[in-house]
Amino acid sequence: MRLSRPVYESLPYAYMLVGVGAAGASFLWRAPGWSDLLAAFGVILIVAGLVLVLKRRDYRIQRRRYGGDFEDD
């Protein structure tokens, strides 16, 4: 399955946005057990989004430094 470029580029930011929303919702919804689970889910999504952004950035820097066509459309 191949995603269009705008969708592919926005996925890490969407992960982080959903993660911030889940972490924020965990503070508003103080149900025992569920609040902790929601907070953990939010933190995992924030970290996953950050990892994707940094991995893509590092890959692009390496690709630019050592040559090769980056735009393979």
Distance bins in CASP14 RR format, pairs under 12 A and 6 or more apart:
PFRMAT RR
TARGET T0000
AUTHOR 0000-0000-0000
RMODE 2
METHOD distances of the structure
MODEL  1
1 7 0 0 0 0 0 1 0 0 0 0 0
1 8 0 0 0 0 0 1 0 0 0 0 0
2 8 0 0 0 0 1 0 0 0 0 0 0
2 72 0 0 0 0 0 1 0 0 0 0 0
2 73 0 0 0 0 0 1 0 0 0 0 0
3 9 0 0 0 0 1 0 0 0 0 0 0
3 10 0 0 0 0 1 0 0 0 0 0 0
3 11 1 0 0 1 0 0 0 0 0 0 0
3 14 0 0 0 0 0 1 0 0 0 0 0
4 10 0 0 0 0 0 1 0 0 0 0 0
4 11 0 0 0 0 0 1 0 0 0 0 0
4 73 0 0 0 0 0 1 0 0 0 0 0
5 11 0 0 0 0 0 1 0 0 0 0 0
5 71 0 0 0 0 1 0 0 0 0 0 0
5 72 0 0 0 0 0 1 0 0 0 0 0
5 73 0 0 0 0 1 0 0 0 0 0 0
6 13 0 0 0 0 0 1 0 0 0 0 0
6 14 0 0 0 0 0 1 0 0 0 0 0
7 13 0 0 0 0 0 1 0 0 0 0 0
7 14 0 0 0 0 1 0 0 0 0 0 0
8 14 0 0 0 0 0 1 0 0 0 0 0
8 52 0 0 0 0 0 1 0 0 0 0 0
8 56 0 0 0 0 1 0 0 0 0 0 0
9 52 0 0 0 0 0 1 0 0 0 0 0
9 53 0 0 0 0 1 0 0 0 0 0 0
9 56 0 0 0 0 1 0 0 0 0 0 0
9 57 0 0 0 0 0 1 0 0 0 0 0
9 60 0 0 0 0 0 1 0 0 0 0 0
10 16 0 0 0 0 0 1 0 0 0 0 0
10 17 0 0 0 0 1 0 0 0 0 0 0
10 49 0 0 0 0 0 1 0 0 0 0 0
10 52 0 0 0 0 0 1 0 0 0 0 0
10 53 0 0 0 0 0 1 0 0 0 0 0
10 56 0 0 0 0 0 1 0 0 0 0 0
11 17 0 0 0 0 0 1 0 0 0 0 0
11 18 0 0 0 0 0 1 0 0 0 0 0
11 45 0 0 0 0 0 1 0 0 0 0 0
11 48 0 0 0 0 1 0 0 0 0 0 0
11 49 0 0 0 0 1 0 0 0 0 0 0
11 52 1 0 0 1 0 0 0 0 0 0 0
11 53 0 0 0 0 1 0 0 0 0 0 0
11 56 0 0 0 0 0 1 0 0 0 0 0
12 18 0 0 0 0 0 1 0 0 0 0 0
12 19 0 0 0 0 0 1 0 0 0 0 0
12 45 0 0 0 0 1 0 0 0 0 0 0
12 46 0 0 0 0 0 1 0 0 0 0 0
12 47 0 0 0 0 0 1 0 0 0 0 0
12 48 1 0 0 1 0 0 0 0 0 0 0
12 49 1 0 1 0 0 0 0 0 0 0 0
12 50 1 0 0 1 0 0 0 0 0 0 0
12 51 0 0 0 0 1 0 0 0 0 0 0
12 52 1 1 0 0 0 0 0 0 0 0 0
12 53 1 0 1 0 0 0 0 0 0 0 0
12 54 0 0 0 0 1 0 0 0 0 0 0
12 55 0 0 0 0 1 0 0 0 0 0 0
12 56 1 0 0 1 0 0 0 0 0 0 0
12 57 0 0 0 0 0 1 0 0 0 0 0
13 19 0 0 0 0 0 1 0 0 0 0 0
13 20 0 0 0 0 0 1 0 0 0 0 0
13 45 0 0 0 0 0 1 0 0 0 0 0
13 46 0 0 0 0 0 1 0 0 0 0 0
13 48 0 0 0 0 0 1 0 0 0 0 0
13 49 1 0 0 1 0 0 0 0 0 0 0
13 50 0 0 0 0 0 1 0 0 0 0 0
13 52 0 0 0 0 1 0 0 0 0 0 0
13 53 1 0 0 1 0 0 0 0 0 0 0
13 56 0 0 0 0 0 1 0 0 0 0 0
14 20 0 0 0 0 0 1 0 0 0 0 0
14 21 0 0 0 0 0 1 0 0 0 0 0
14 45 0 0 0 0 1 0 0 0 0 0 0
14 46 0 0 0 0 0 1 0 0 0 0 0
14 48 0 0 0 0 0 1 0 0 0 0 0
14 49 0 0 0 0 1 0 0 0 0 0 0
14 52 0 0 0 0 0 1 0 0 0 0 0
14 53 0 0 0 0 0 1 0 0 0 0 0
15 21 0 0 0 0 0 1 0 0 0 0 0
15 22 0 0 0 0 0 1 0 0 0 0 0
15 41 0 0 0 0 0 1 0 0 0 0 0
15 42 0 0 0 0 1 0 0 0 0 0 0
15 43 0 0 0 0 0 1 0 0 0 0 0
15 44 0 0 0 0 1 0 0 0 0 0 0
15 45 1 0 1 0 0 0 0 0 0 0 0
15 46 1 0 0 1 0 0 0 0 0 0 0
15 47 0 0 0 0 1 0 0 0 0 0 0
15 48 1 0 1 0 0 0 0 0 0 0 0
15 49 1 0 1 0 0 0 0 0 0 0 0
15 50 0 0 0 0 1 0 0 0 0 0 0
15 51 0 0 0 0 1 0 0 0 0 0 0
15 52 1 0 0 1 0 0 0 0 0 0 0
15 53 0 0 0 0 1 0 0 0 0 0 0
16 22 0 0 0 0 0 1 0 0 0 0 0
16 23 0 0 0 0 0 1 0 0 0 0 0
16 42 0 0 0 0 1 0 0 0 0 0 0
16 43 0 0 0 0 0 1 0 0 0 0 0
16 44 0 0 0 0 0 1 0 0 0 0 0
16 45 1 0 0 1 0 0 0 0 0 0 0
16 46 1 0 1 0 0 0 0 0 0 0 0
16 47 0 0 0 0 1 0 0 0 0 0 0
16 48 0 0 0 0 1 0 0 0 0 0 0
16 49 1 0 1 0 0 0 0 0 0 0 0
16 50 1 0 0 1 0 0 0 0 0 0 0
16 51 0 0 0 0 0 1 0 0 0 0 0
16 52 0 0 0 0 1 0 0 0 0 0 0
16 53 0 0 0 0 1 0 0 0 0 0 0
16 54 0 0 0 0 0 1 0 0 0 0 0
17 23 0 0 0 0 0 1 0 0 0 0 0
17 24 0 0 0 0 0 1 0 0 0 0 0
17 42 0 0 0 0 0 1 0 0 0 0 0
17 45 0 0 0 0 1 0 0 0 0 0 0
17 46 0 0 0 0 1 0 0 0 0 0 0
17 49 0 0 0 0 1 0 0 0 0 0 0
18 24 0 0 0 0 0 1 0 0 0 0 0
18 25 0 0 0 0 0 1 0 0 0 0 0
18 38 0 0 0 0 0 1 0 0 0 0 0
18 41 0 0 0 0 1 0 0 0 0 0 0
18 42 1 0 0 1 0 0 0 0 0 0 0
18 43 0 0 0 0 0 1 0 0 0 0 0
18 44 0 0 0 0 0 1 0 0 0 0 0
18 45 1 0 1 0 0 0 0 0 0 0 0
18 46 0 0 0 0 1 0 0 0 0 0 0
18 48 0 0 0 0 0 1 0 0 0 0 0
18 49 0 0 0 0 1 0 0 0 0 0 0
19 25 0 0 0 0 1 0 0 0 0 0 0
19 26 0 0 0 0 1 0 0 0 0 0 0
19 38 0 0 0 0 1 0 0 0 0 0 0
19 39 0 0 0 0 1 0 0 0 0 0 0
19 40 0 0 0 0 0 1 0 0 0 0 0
19 41 1 0 0 1 0 0 0 0 0 0 0
19 42 1 1 0 0 0 0 0 0 0 0 0
19 43 1 0 0 1 0 0 0 0 0 0 0
19 44 1 0 0 1 0 0 0 0 0 0 0
19 45 1 1 0 0 0 0 0 0 0 0 0
19 46 1 0 1 0 0 0 0 0 0 0 0
19 47 0 0 0 0 1 0 0 0 0 0 0
19 48 0 0 0 0 1 0 0 0 0 0 0
19 49 0 0 0 0 1 0 0 0 0 0 0
19 50 0 0 0 0 0 1 0 0 0 0 0
20 26 0 0 0 0 0 1 0 0 0 0 0
20 27 0 0 0 0 0 1 0 0 0 0 0
20 38 0 0 0 0 0 1 0 0 0 0 0
20 39 0 0 0 0 0 1 0 0 0 0 0
20 41 0 0 0 0 0 1 0 0 0 0 0
20 42 1 0 0 1 0 0 0 0 0 0 0
20 43 0 0 0 0 1 0 0 0 0 0 0
20 45 0 0 0 0 1 0 0 0 0 0 0
20 46 1 0 0 1 0 0 0 0 0 0 0
20 47 0 0 0 0 0 1 0 0 0 0 0
20 49 0 0 0 0 0 1 0 0 0 0 0
20 50 0 0 0 0 0 1 0 0 0 0 0
21 27 0 0 0 0 1 0 0 0 0 0 0
21 28 0 0 0 0 1 0 0 0 0 0 0
21 29 0 0 0 0 0 1 0 0 0 0 0
21 38 0 0 0 0 1 0 0 0 0 0 0
21 39 0 0 0 0 0 1 0 0 0 0 0
21 41 0 0 0 0 1 0 0 0 0 0 0
21 42 1 0 0 1 0 0 0 0 0 0 0
21 43 0 0 0 0 0 1 0 0 0 0 0
21 45 0 0 0 0 1 0 0 0 0 0 0
21 46 0 0 0 0 1 0 0 0 0 0 0
22 28 0 0 0 0 0 1 0 0 0 0 0
22 29 0 0 0 0 0 1 0 0 0 0 0
22 34 0 0 0 0 0 1 0 0 0 0 0
22 35 0 0 0 0 0 1 0 0 0 0 0
22 36 0 0 0 0 0 1 0 0 0 0 0
22 37 0 0 0 0 1 0 0 0 0 0 0
22 38 1 0 1 0 0 0 0 0 0 0 0
22 39 1 0 0 1 0 0 0 0 0 0 0
22 40 0 0 0 0 1 0 0 0 0 0 0
22 41 1 0 1 0 0 0 0 0 0 0 0
22 42 1 1 0 0 0 0 0 0 0 0 0
22 43 0 0 0 0 1 0 0 0 0 0 0
22 44 0 0 0 0 1 0 0 0 0 0 0
22 45 1 0 0 1 0 0 0 0 0 0 0
22 46 0 0 0 0 1 0 0 0 0 0 0
23 29 0 0 0 0 0 1 0 0 0 0 0
23 35 0 0 0 0 0 1 0 0 0 0 0
23 36 0 0 0 0 0 1 0 0 0 0 0
23 37 0 0 0 0 0 1 0 0 0 0 0
23 38 1 0 0 1 0 0 0 0 0 0 0
23 39 1 0 1 0 0 0 0 0 0 0 0
23 40 0 0 0 0 1 0 0 0 0 0 0
23 41 0 0 0 0 1 0 0 0 0 0 0
23 42 1 0 1 0 0 0 0 0 0 0 0
23 43 1 0 0 1 0 0 0 0 0 0 0
23 44 0 0 0 0 1 0 0 0 0 0 0
23 45 0 0 0 0 1 0 0 0 0 0 0
23 46 1 0 0 1 0 0 0 0 0 0 0
23 47 0 0 0 0 0 1 0 0 0 0 0
24 30 0 0 0 0 0 1 0 0 0 0 0
24 35 0 0 0 0 1 0 0 0 0 0 0
24 38 0 0 0 0 1 0 0 0 0 0 0
24 39 0 0 0 0 1 0 0 0 0 0 0
24 41 0 0 0 0 0 1 0 0 0 0 0
24 42 0 0 0 0 1 0 0 0 0 0 0
24 43 0 0 0 0 0 1 0 0 0 0 0
24 45 0 0 0 0 0 1 0 0 0 0 0
24 46 0 0 0 0 0 1 0 0 0 0 0
25 31 0 0 0 0 0 1 0 0 0 0 0
25 34 0 0 0 0 1 0 0 0 0 0 0
25 35 0 0 0 0 1 0 0 0 0 0 0
25 37 0 0 0 0 0 1 0 0 0 0 0
25 38 1 0 1 0 0 0 0 0 0 0 0
25 39 0 0 0 0 1 0 0 0 0 0 0
25 41 0 0 0 0 1 0 0 0 0 0 0
25 42 0 0 0 0 1 0 0 0 0 0 0
26 32 0 0 0 0 0 1 0 0 0 0 0
26 33 0 0 0 0 1 0 0 0 0 0 0
26 34 0 0 0 0 1 0 0 0 0 0 0
26 35 1 0 1 0 0 0 0 0 0 0 0
26 36 1 0 0 1 0 0 0 0 0 0 0
26 37 0 0 0 0 1 0 0 0 0 0 0
26 38 1 1 0 0 0 0 0 0 0 0 0
26 39 1 1 0 0 0 0 0 0 0 0 0
26 40 0 0 0 0 1 0 0 0 0 0 0
26 41 0 0 0 0 1 0 0 0 0 0 0
26 42 1 0 0 1 0 0 0 0 0 0 0
26 43 0 0 0 0 1 0 0 0 0 0 0
27 35 1 0 0 1 0 0 0 0 0 0 0
27 36 0 0 0 0 0 1 0 0 0 0 0
27 38 0 0 0 0 1 0 0 0 0 0 0
27 39 1 0 0 1 0 0 0 0 0 0 0
27 42 0 0 0 0 0 1 0 0 0 0 0
28 34 0 0 0 0 0 1 0 0 0 0 0
28 35 0 0 0 0 1 0 0 0 0 0 0
28 38 0 0 0 0 1 0 0 0 0 0 0
28 39 0 0 0 0 0 1 0 0 0 0 0
29 35 1 0 0 1 0 0 0 0 0 0 0
29 36 0 0 0 0 0 1 0 0 0 0 0
29 37 0 0 0 0 0 1 0 0 0 0 0
29 38 1 0 0 1 0 0 0 0 0 0 0
29 39 0 0 0 0 0 1 0 0 0 0 0
30 36 0 0 0 0 0 1 0 0 0 0 0
30 38 0 0 0 0 0 1 0 0 0 0 0
30 39 0 0 0 0 0 1 0 0 0 0 0
31 37 0 0 0 0 1 0 0 0 0 0 0
31 38 0 0 0 0 1 0 0 0 0 0 0
31 39 0 0 0 0 0 1 0 0 0 0 0
32 38 0 0 0 0 0 1 0 0 0 0 0
33 39 0 0 0 0 1 0 0 0 0 0 0
33 40 0 0 0 0 0 1 0 0 0 0 0
33 41 0 0 0 0 0 1 0 0 0 0 0
34 40 0 0 0 0 0 1 0 0 0 0 0
34 41 0 0 0 0 0 1 0 0 0 0 0
35 41 0 0 0 0 0 1 0 0 0 0 0
35 42 0 0 0 0 0 1 0 0 0 0 0
36 42 0 0 0 0 0 1 0 0 0 0 0
36 43 0 0 0 0 0 1 0 0 0 0 0
37 43 0 0 0 0 0 1 0 0 0 0 0
37 44 0 0 0 0 0 1 0 0 0 0 0
38 44 0 0 0 0 0 1 0 0 0 0 0
38 45 0 0 0 0 0 1 0 0 0 0 0
39 45 0 0 0 0 0 1 0 0 0 0 0
39 46 0 0 0 0 0 1 0 0 0 0 0
40 46 0 0 0 0 0 1 0 0 0 0 0
40 47 0 0 0 0 0 1 0 0 0 0 0
41 47 0 0 0 0 0 1 0 0 0 0 0
41 48 0 0 0 0 0 1 0 0 0 0 0
42 48 0 0 0 0 1 0 0 0 0 0 0
42 49 0 0 0 0 0 1 0 0 0 0 0
43 49 0 0 0 0 0 1 0 0 0 0 0
43 50 0 0 0 0 0 1 0 0 0 0 0
44 50 0 0 0 0 0 1 0 0 0 0 0
44 51 0 0 0 0 0 1 0 0 0 0 0
45 51 0 0 0 0 0 1 0 0 0 0 0
45 52 0 0 0 0 0 1 0 0 0 0 0
46 52 0 0 0 0 0 1 0 0 0 0 0
46 53 0 0 0 0 0 1 0 0 0 0 0
47 53 0 0 0 0 0 1 0 0 0 0 0
47 54 0 0 0 0 0 1 0 0 0 0 0
48 54 0 0 0 0 0 1 0 0 0 0 0
48 55 0 0 0 0 0 1 0 0 0 0 0
49 55 0 0 0 0 1 0 0 0 0 0 0
49 56 0 0 0 0 0 1 0 0 0 0 0
49 57 0 0 0 0 0 1 0 0 0 0 0
50 56 0 0 0 0 0 1 0 0 0 0 0
50 57 0 0 0 0 0 1 0 0 0 0 0
51 57 0 0 0 0 0 1 0 0 0 0 0
51 58 0 0 0 0 0 1 0 0 0 0 0
52 58 0 0 0 0 0 1 0 0 0 0 0
52 59 0 0 0 0 0 1 0 0 0 0 0
53 59 0 0 0 0 0 1 0 0 0 0 0
53 60 0 0 0 0 0 1 0 0 0 0 0
54 60 0 0 0 0 0 1 0 0 0 0 0
54 61 0 0 0 0 0 1 0 0 0 0 0
55 61 0 0 0 0 0 1 0 0 0 0 0
55 62 0 0 0 0 0 1 0 0 0 0 0
56 62 0 0 0 0 0 1 0 0 0 0 0
56 63 0 0 0 0 0 1 0 0 0 0 0
56 70 0 0 0 0 0 1 0 0 0 0 0
57 63 0 0 0 0 0 1 0 0 0 0 0
57 64 0 0 0 0 0 1 0 0 0 0 0
58 64 0 0 0 0 0 1 0 0 0 0 0
58 65 0 0 0 0 0 1 0 0 0 0 0
59 65 0 0 0 0 0 1 0 0 0 0 0
59 66 0 0 0 0 0 1 0 0 0 0 0
59 70 0 0 0 0 1 0 0 0 0 0 0
60 66 0 0 0 0 0 1 0 0 0 0 0
60 67 0 0 0 0 0 1 0 0 0 0 0
60 68 0 0 0 0 0 1 0 0 0 0 0
60 70 1 0 0 1 0 0 0 0 0 0 0
60 71 0 0 0 0 0 1 0 0 0 0 0
61 67 0 0 0 0 0 1 0 0 0 0 0
61 70 0 0 0 0 0 1 0 0 0 0 0
62 68 0 0 0 0 0 1 0 0 0 0 0
62 70 0 0 0 0 0 1 0 0 0 0 0
63 69 0 0 0 0 1 0 0 0 0 0 0
63 70 1 0 1 0 0 0 0 0 0 0 0
63 71 0 0 0 0 0 1 0 0 0 0 0
63 72 0 0 0 0 0 1 0 0 0 0 0
64 70 1 0 0 1 0 0 0 0 0 0 0
64 71 0 0 0 0 0 1 0 0 0 0 0
END
